[in-house]
Amino acid sequence: MHDVTHAAPWTISQRAADKPALYRDLAEELDALLQGESDPTANAANAAAAIYHSLPDLNWAGFYFLRDDLLVLGPFQGRPACVRIPIGRGVCGTAAATGRSILVPDVDAFPGHIACDSASRSELVIPLLAGGRLLGVLDLDSPVLARFDAADQTGCEALAAIVVRHIG
């Protein structure tokens, strides 16, 4: 069993300066945590927990996996969530359809947003791609408006790539 160090809550002045270091450290910890385990569900569960407890101001972190033509809820941390999301619908379905990350500063301004948790105000969704094939998405929600920025997107894309290596 690996020990994952949890980041302390950030002050506003620390956030921008510390994000690259936080994501670099989290990526190393996540890779070590998932190393040697071959079960994709176990790895996704540990990844969701590590991300949720390491990044500040999240109210949901988890995975949706492609099953036929739907995204189906996978391991997560947070309140109960929507179980099935059609490709092309909401932030997760749009990220899956386009194969591109989507950063939403205000979910109320995103056409067709699916509100699984009314407390969520901003969202970041990263597609999980293995050799161009969509496996699913990593979904992060926050109760804070504009919680996510380009540094979060870059950092979470690196985390998603690690997860794909261990579940793909």
C-alpha positions in Angstrom: 0.0 0.0 0.0 1.3 3.4 -1.0 1.1 6.5 1.1 -0.3 9.5 -0.7 0.5 12.9 0.8 -2.4 15.2 0.8 -2.0 18.8 -0.1 -2.8 21.4 2.5 -5.6 23.9 1.6 -4.2 26.8 -0.4 -4.5 30.4 0.3 -5.5 32.5 -2.7 -2.0 34.0 -3.1 -0.4 30.5 -3.1 -2.7 29.0 -5.7 -1.1 30.2 -8.9 2.5 29.8 -7.8 2.1 26.4 -6.3 -0.1 24.6 -9.0 2.7 23.3 -11.2 4.5 21.9 -8.1 1.3 20.4 -6.8 0.4 18.7 -10.0 4.0 17.4 -10.5 4.0 15.9 -7.0 0.5 14.5 -7.4 1.5 12.9 -10.7 4.4 11.2 -9.1 2.3 10.0 -6.2 -0.5 8.8 -8.5 1.9 6.9 -10.7 3.4 5.2 -7.6 0.0 4.5 -6.1 -1.3 2.7 -9.3 2.0 0.9 -10.1 1.7 -2.8 -9.9 -2.1 -3.1 -9.8 -3.7 -4.5 -12.9 -7.4 -4.0 -12.0 -8.8 -0.9 -13.8 -11.6 -0.4 -11.2 -9.2 -0.5 -8.3 -6.9 1.9 -10.1 -9.7 4.3 -11.0 -11.0 4.2 -7.4 -7.6 5.0 -5.9 -7.0 7.7 -8.6 -10.4 9.4 -7.8 -9.6 9.4 -4.1 -6.1 10.7 -4.5 -7.2 13.5 -6.8 -10.2 14.4 -4.6 -8.2 14.6 -1.4 -5.2 16.4 -3.0 -6.8 19.2 -4.9 -8.5 22.0 -3.0 -12.0 23.2 -3.5 -13.5 20.1 -5.1 -16.9 18.7 -4.4 -16.6 15.8 -6.9 -13.8 13.9 -8.6 -14.3 10.8 -10.6 -14.6 8.8 -13.8 -17.2 8.0 -16.4 -16.4 5.1 -18.7 -17.5 4.5 -22.2 -20.0 1.6 -22.4 -21.6 1.2 -25.8 -22.7 4.8 -26.7 -23.0 6.1 -23.1 -20.7 7.3 -20.4 -21.4 5.2 -17.3 -20.5 6.3 -13.8 -17.2 4.8 -12.5 -15.3 5.2 -9.2 -15.6 8.7 -7.7 -15.5 10.8 -4.5 -18.3 13.1 -3.6 -22.1 13.1 -3.6 -24.0 10.5 -5.6 -23.9 11.3 -9.3 -25.7 10.9 -12.6 -25.2 7.3 -13.7 -25.5 7.5 -17.5 -24.6 10.4 -19.8 -25.2 10.3 -23.5 -22.2 11.2 -25.7 -22.5 14.8 -26.8 -24.7 15.8 -23.8 -23.5 18.0 -20.9 -19.8 18.8 -20.2 -18.8 15.2 -19.9 -20.6 14.0 -23.0 -19.2 17.0 -25.0 -15.6 16.3 -23.9 -16.2 12.6 -24.9 -17.6 13.6 -28.3 -14.9 16.0 -29.1 -11.9 14.2 -27.5 -10.9 17.5 -26.0 -10.7 18.8 -22.4 -13.4 21.3 -21.4 -12.9 23.9 -18.7 -16.2 25.5 -17.6 -15.8 28.5 -15.3 -19.6 28.8 -14.7 -21.7 25.6 -15.3 -24.9 27.7 -15.5 -23.5 29.3 -18.6 -22.8 26.0 -20.4 -25.6 25.0 -22.7 -27.1 21.6 -21.7 -25.1 21.3 -18.5 -26.3 18.3 -16.5 -26.6 19.3 -12.8 -25.9 16.1 -10.8 -25.0 18.2 -7.7 -26.6 21.6 -7.4 -23.6 22.8 -5.4 -21.3 22.5 -8.4 -20.4 25.9 -9.9 -17.4 25.1 -12.2 -16.2 22.0 -13.9 -13.2 20.5 -15.7 -13.5 17.4 -17.8 -10.6 15.5 -19.4 -11.1 12.7 -21.9 -9.3 9.5 -21.3 -7.7 8.5 -24.6 -5.6 5.4 -25.3 -4.2 5.4 -28.8 -6.9 7.6 -30.0 -9.6 5.4 -28.5 -12.0 7.0 -25.9 -12.1 5.1 -22.6 -14.1 7.6 -20.7 -13.5 11.0 -18.9 -12.1 12.3 -15.7 -14.6 14.8 -14.3 -13.9 17.4 -11.6 -16.5 19.7 -10.1 -16.1 22.6 -7.7 -18.6 24.7 -5.6 -16.4 27.7 -6.5 -17.0 29.7 -9.6 -14.0 29.8 -12.0 -12.1 27.3 -9.7 -10.2 25.8 -12.7 -7.7 27.5 -15.0 -5.2 26.5 -17.7 -2.7 25.3 -15.1 -5.4 22.9 -13.7 -6.3 21.7 -17.2 -2.6 21.0 -18.0 -2.1 19.3 -14.6 -5.2 17.2 -14.9 -4.4 16.2 -18.4 -1.1 14.8 -17.1 -3.0 13.0 -14.3 -5.4 11.5 -16.8 -2.6 10.2 -19.0 -1.2 8.4 -15.9 -4.6 6.9 -15.2 -4.9 5.7 -18.8 -1.5 4.0 -18.6 -2.8 2.1 -15.6 -6.3 1.2 -16.7 -6.0 1.1 -20.5 
